Amino acid sequence: MKVKIFPILIVIVFSIIFFIFYKGLQNSNIYIPKSEFKKDIPNFKVEIFNSSKKINSEEIFKKNKFYLMNIWASWCAPCRDEHPFLMSLSNQENIEIIGLNYKDDIEKAKIFLNKFGNPYKEIFLDIDGTLAIEWGAYGVPETFLIYDKKIIKKITGPLNENLLLEIKKLIR
Amino acid sequence: MKYIKYLILLLTLCSFNSSYAFGKDLHSKITKNLRCLICQGQSVYDSDSEFANSLKILVKKKLKEGKNEKEIYSFLKEKYGQWILYQPEFDKSTYFLWIMPVLMFLLGGAIIFKIFIIKKN
């Protein structure tokens, strides 16, 4: 009996293709950024909020120390929601909070800090949003937990009670 | 007066517009190949979101610094992963994606060949 290889081959190939696409259908099509990784922090020179001087990132981030880099703006409503959590974290001694003011009006940012308090030890200015991209950020608010000049956790969106507890656990 | 006219025409033709357009073309080409990660199905070129606008500025800055297309892609890939590129590079995670159309084409060709040519003979 003559074996028909060609139709069998077609069936096999299409079965493989069907299987791949079927598996693909089950994957989520919503892009979720990675939150757990160890990545070096970028090196940059940046203008400091409330001062005309420029500073190198190496002067800010020291080894063997925890930092929380928070991207914020006065026009961003979720930033207001997360601000009390940042204020509570600023009382902790083993972490320093650094702010990155994103595409903001400086006068409005000052009003924001006067009204809600200033949890930041230092604030960087990112007028055109390119510094946030150097950090691999998507927008505001976004927070990076840094240790030993490495990003150990990235939080996209506003901080909440659970995330605050998680951060406190990590820096303990 | 006639010579001045010619001189103005020559200067206009030799102006820097063409070189500027070249830079602009490359900028458009790069931003068209970048996915706006916070938008739905839009490239950075098409989007007007804060993220896309910042990326457009960043690409312009990188081009001014003398970085080429590949260097810009690898910089952004390092920050956001392969997902940011509409046209992913050929590596072990994407080889199937690139080889698949060629395989389909060959298979389709083989089917046509088998049905129409071999059967006719």
Chai-1 contact restraints between the chains, C-beta under 6 A:
chainA,res_idxA,chainB,res_idxB,connection_type,confidence,min_distance_angstrom,max_distance_angstrom,comment,restraint_id
A,D128,B,I57,contact,1.0,0.0,6.0,A-B,restraint_1
A,G129,B,S54,contact,1.0,0.0,6.0,A-B,restraint_2
A,T130,B,S54,contact,1.0,0.0,6.0,A-B,restraint_3
A,T130,B,I57,contact,1.0,0.0,6.0,A-B,restraint_4
A,T130,B,L58,contact,1.0,0.0,6.0,A-B,restraint_5
A,I133,B,S54,contact,1.0,0.0,6.0,A-B,restraint_6
A,I133,B,L58,contact,1.0,0.0,6.0,A-B,restraint_7
A,G136,B,K79,contact,1.0,0.0,6.0,A-B,restraint_8
A,Y138,B,L37,contact,1.0,0.0,6.0,A-B,restraint_9
A,Y138,B,I38,contact,1.0,0.0,6.0,A-B,restraint_10
A,Y138,B,F51,contact,1.0,0.0,6.0,A-B,restraint_11
A,G139,B,E50,contact,1.0,0.0,6.0,A-B,restraint_12
A,G139,B,F51,contact,1.0,0.0,6.0,A-B,restraint_13
